[in-house]
Amino acid sequence: MLYTVNIKTNLKDLRVKSEINQSEFARLCGVSRQTIHAIETSKYTPSVELALRIAVILNLAVEEIFSLNEV
């Protein structure tokens, strides 16, 4: 059985709540601002390493930021 799995994220809401702009967040993560934008708009799925780095920066569990959206 084949199905598509998309990653759902609430990164933008969490980042804004933490009062960090995209550029600063990208710098903290070691990626470009465009990468953060692409993750926030579900156009790019982060690597495990980047997802863990994002979780550490926000002081949250990965599951609080990303979830599976099975289609």
C-alpha positions as CSV (number, residue, x, y, z in Angstrom):
1,M,0.0,0.0,0.0
2,L,1.5,3.3,-1.1
3,Y,0.6,6.6,0.5
4,T,2.2,10.0,0.7
5,V,3.5,11.4,4.0
6,N,3.9,15.2,4.4
7,I,5.5,16.9,7.4
8,K,3.2,19.4,9.1
9,T,4.8,22.2,11.1
10,N,3.8,25.0,13.3
11,L,7.4,26.4,13.2
12,K,6.3,29.9,12.2
13,D,3.9,30.3,15.1
14,L,6.4,29.0,17.6
15,R,9.2,31.2,16.2
16,V,7.1,34.3,16.3
17,K,5.9,33.5,19.8
18,S,9.6,33.3,20.7
19,E,10.1,36.8,19.2
20,I,12.8,35.7,16.8
21,N,12.7,36.9,13.2
22,Q,13.5,34.6,10.3
23,S,17.0,36.0,9.7
24,E,18.1,35.6,13.3
25,F,16.5,32.1,13.5
26,A,18.3,31.1,10.4
27,R,21.6,32.3,11.8
28,L,21.0,30.3,15.0
29,C,20.2,27.2,12.9
30,G,23.1,27.6,10.6
31,V,20.9,27.8,7.4
32,S,19.7,30.5,5.1
33,R,16.5,32.6,5.8
34,Q,15.1,31.1,2.6
35,T,15.4,27.6,4.2
36,I,13.5,28.7,7.3
37,H,10.8,30.2,5.0
38,A,10.6,27.0,3.0
39,I,10.2,24.9,6.2
40,E,7.5,27.2,7.5
41,T,5.5,27.0,4.3
42,S,6.0,23.2,4.0
43,K,7.9,23.5,0.8
44,Y,11.0,21.8,2.4
45,T,11.3,19.0,5.0
46,P,14.3,19.6,7.3
47,S,16.9,16.9,7.9
48,V,16.8,15.1,11.2
49,E,19.8,17.1,12.3
50,L,18.1,20.5,11.4
51,A,14.8,19.4,13.1
52,L,16.7,18.6,16.3
53,R,18.7,21.9,16.1
54,I,15.4,23.8,15.7
55,A,13.9,22.0,18.7
56,V,16.9,22.8,20.8
57,I,16.8,26.5,19.9
58,L,13.1,26.7,20.7
59,N,13.6,24.5,23.8
60,L,10.8,22.1,22.6
61,A,10.5,18.5,21.6
62,V,10.6,17.8,17.8
63,E,7.1,16.5,18.1
64,E,5.9,19.8,19.3
65,I,7.2,21.5,16.1
66,F,6.7,18.8,13.4
67,S,4.1,16.1,12.9
68,L,3.2,13.6,10.2
69,N,0.3,14.5,7.9
70,E,-0.5,11.3,6.2
71,V,-2.4,11.5,2.9
